[in-house]
Amino acid sequence: MRFGILGNAKIARTQVIPAMLQAGHTPVSLGSRGPMAPWDGAPPMRWTDYAGVLNDPQVQAVYIALPNHLHTQWTVAALHAGKHVLCEKPMALSTEESAQIQAAMQATGRHAVEAYMVRHHPQWQWLRQAELGDIRQIQVVFNYDNRDAHNIRNALPHGGGALWDIGCYAVFAGHWLMGKSPDLVDARMQRHPTWGVDLHTQGTLSWHAREGRGAAHLQFMVSTQSAKSQSVYVVGERGWAQLHAPFNPPHGPGVSTATWASQAGLHHEAHTLTFEPCNAYANMVCDFAARVASGQTPSMQDSPDITHTLCRLIEASAGQSARSALQ
């Protein structure tokens, strides 16, 4: 498959373009809003602007690595230009934007897929099938430290903040493991006094008991001004499991590990599982190309539901803030 790239982002240069090459696909053009030059190891590509990528007849699919607030606009434009789309998360910042993408997919018959790389790593496949019994509790932690006022992740009008950048992974984890949207959500945010973005967000997703299954709850804490750390811990009625690098697994010679106990053992009784090295970005590109080639009806999978849950969390946090202001 021949790809055009929208955006000269670090993730495109260091992860996704190399993954395209590893997977046997070809990046043929890269569009940016300003002057740019090839970096060390860059493949030969035509350098142009965003529209130039969409108008390139060689391009079959577009990978979008733009700031969050531009994702829907350029996803819709690429679909109407006849291109399939692999877009960085979050692909949409509202349910209305999700609906725009779905309408464009239906009108054009082209695919649009949100680039949650983690779903293509074998540790997440294993976690969903682990013999834990019905899930009761999920705990997600994802933190890093970014105090740069000029960084796009700290720009509120551009879809910045902890929830949209990394909290989306916690919400993904809940949808992935439970297979449906939560019945209830709650959230609290601590925002930067001048930037306006959420720096520290904690939230809860809850699923009611039904059809012989007990209730389940997911608690998450995400921060963009804390020590780099991450984990996913799942407790079922019969066992528990923990992923140690759930969102940034090594893509080179390193391995990912998980700890698990299928018979409710304590940590010193648990087993350690090692996953063979793999490039989840390359797996994602392969799966995207296979989806396009399959001829199946285009679908956004669980992306609209994840977006809706994120929007519910923002609304819940606003409600908490309003109640606190009245006290």
N, C-alpha and C positions, 0 to 999 in steps of 0.2 A: 504494500500500500504506500502511496506517495502522500506525505504529510506537508502541510503548511503550518507554521508556528506563528501565533499571535502573541507578542510580548517577549522581551529579552530578559525574562526573569531568571534568577539563579536556578530555580528548580528545573526550568527548561534546559538551561545550559549544562547543568551538572548531573541531572537525573534522567529526565524524560527523553531528550534527544539521544544520549548514549543508549538508553533502553530501546529506542526505536531501531537503532543500528544493530544492537545485540539481537533483537527479535527478527531481523531480516527485512526491515522496512526502511524507507528512504525519506528523510526530510529534504524537501526541494526548495523551500523558500521560508524566509523569516521576516515578519513585519514588526516594525517598531515605530513609535511616534516621533522619534528623534534620530540623530546620527548615531551610527554604531559601527563597530568593526569586528571581524572574526576574532574569537578567543583561541587560546591554545587548544588544539585538538578539535576545533569546530569542523564539521564536514562541509564540503563545498555546497553552498546554497545561494539562491538569489536573494539579495537584501532589498527590502521594499517597505511600504507602509501597510497598514491593516487591510485597506481596500485592495492593495496590490496582491495580497495573498488570496483574497476571496475571488479575484478576477483571473487568477492564474489557472489556465486550463489543465496544467499538469497536476494540480492539487486535487486529490480525492477526498481527503479528510483534513480537518483543522484541529490542532491542539491549542487550547486557549489558556494562557498563563498571564492574564492581565489582572489588575487590581479587582477586588471582589465586586465593586459596584458596576463594572463593565462586563461582567460575565454574561448576563442575560442578553444585553444589547447585541453583543457580538456573536453569541450562540445563535440567536434568531437570525441575524444577518447572514451568518455562514450557512445555516439551513436553507434559507431562501436563495442563496447563491449555488445551491445544489451540492453542498459539502456535508459529509458526516462530521460530527463534532465530539471530541473528547475534551471536556472542560474541567479545569481545576475546581476543587470544592472551595466555597459553596457556589454551586452553579446558579442559585437564585437566592435573593435576600428577602423574599416575601412569597406568599401563596399566589399573589397576582403574577409575579414574575414566573413562577413555575407553570402557571396556566398559559402564559405567553409562549413558553418553550414547547409545551405539549401541543398547542394549536399549530405552531410552526412545523413540528414533526408530522402531525397529521396531514397538513397541507402539502408537504414536500415529500413525504415518505422516506425521509432521511433520519438517521440515528443521532441521538444526543445522549452521551453517557457522562456521568459525574465521576471524576478521577479520584475515587477513594481507593488508593493503591492498596491499603491494608487488606481489603477483602480478597485480594489475589495472593496473599501470603498463606502458606500451608498452616501456620499456627492458628489462624482464625478459622480455617476449615476444621481443624482438629477441635478447637474449643467448642464449636457449635455441636459437635458430635460426641463430645466427651461424656462418659457414663457418670453423670452427676445426679441423675434423677431430676425432678422438676426444679427449676431454678427458683430460689427464694431471695437471694441478695446478689447485687452486682455493685462493685465499688471501682470507680475509675478516677485515676489521678493523672494529670498531664500539665506540666509546668515548664516554663523557660523564662529567661531574664532578658528583656528588651526594653531599655529605657531611652531609646533614641526617639526624640520628639519628631524627627523628620521621617522615620520609618513608616511605610505605607500601612503597616499593621496597627499603627497607633493613630490613624486618621479616621475619625468617626464618619465623615461623609463618604468615605471610600469602603465602608463595610469592615472597618477595623474593630479590634477588641478581642478579648479572650474567648468569648462564646463563639463568634463566627469563625475565628481562626483555629482553635483547638477544642472548644467545647462541642463542636460538631462531631468530633470523633467519639466523644462520650455518648452522644445521642445515637450516632451510628451503631455503637456497641449494643445499646439497648434494642434497637430495631433488629439488628443482626441476630441477636441471641433469642429474643422473644418472638420475632416473626410478625410483629404488629406494633401499631402505635400505642403509647401508654394511655391509660384512662385519665390519669391525673398528673399534673406537673406543678412544680414550685421552684422558685429561684430567688436568690439574693445576689446582688452585684455591688461591688465597690468600684466606683468610677474615678478616673483621674480628674482632679479639680479643674483643669483647663482643657485638656484634650477631649474629655467627655467619654472616652472609651472605657469599657469595663476592664479593670486590671485583674481582679480576683472575682470569680463567680463560682458559687456552689449551687447545686440543684438536685432535685429529686424527680424521678419518673416512677410512676406506680401503675401496676397492672392488677385489676381486680381478680379475685378467684372466680373461676368459671369452668364448666365442663370437666369437673373432677380434678382440676388443677388448683393449687393454692395461689394466694396472692404473691406478687413479686415486686421488689423495689430496687431501683438503681439510684445510687448516690454518687455524685461526681464533684470534684473540685479541680478547677483549672485556673492558671495564673500566668500572666506575662511578665511578672516581676517577682519571681521566686526561683530557687535553685532548680536547675534542669532535672526533671524526674518524671517518671511515668510508670503506670502499672494498671492492669485489669485483673480484678479478683472476683471470682464467681463462686457462690456457695449454693449447692443444691441440697435436696433432701437426703442424699446418700453420700455426697462427696464434694470436694472443692477443687478449684484450679486457679492458677495465677500465671499470667503472661508477664514476663519481665521487661520486654521491649516491644510492647504491642503496636506502637505507632511509628517508631523509627527503627525497624529491624535492620540489621546489617545486610548490605546488598553485595558485599564482596566475599572474601574468604571466611569472615566471621560467621558464627552460628547464633540462632535465637534459641532461647530455652524457656521452658514452662515447668512449673511445679504443680503436682496434682496428687490427690489422695482420693481414690474411688470408694473407700470404705470409711470415710469420716475420720481419718487419722489426723494427728497433729503434725506440725511442720517437720519435726524430726523423724516422723514416720512416712513422710511423703516421698514420691518418686520424682526424679528430674528427667524431663523429656527434652531431647535435643533435635532440632529441625535442621535438615541439610541446608547448606548455603544456597540461596536463590536470589534472584533479582525480581522483587515483586513489581517493580515498574515495568520490566520487560514482560512479565506475566500479564500485567494489565493491558499493555499494548497488544499482545497476542490475542487476548480474550476480546478486546474491542474489534480488532480486524476480523476475527472469526464471527463475531456477532453480525457485523456488516455483511460478510460473505454468505452467511447462512440464509439470507432472504426472509428471516423472521420479521414479524411486525415490529416496528420501532417502539420501544418502551423505555420510560425513565426509571424503571424498577422501583426501588423504595425512595428515590430522591425527593419527590414531592412530599411524602410523609415525613421524612427527616426535616425538610424545610419547615413544614407546618409545626412540628414539635419545637424547633428552635424559636419560631415566632411565638408560640405559646409560652415558652420560658421567658422571653423578653417581656411579654405582657404580664406574666406573673410577677416578675421583678418590679415592673412599674407599679403594680398594685401594692406590693410590699412597701415600696418607697413612699407611695401616697399615704398609706396607713401610718407609717412611721412619722411622717410630717404632721399628722393630725394629733399625735400623742403629746 
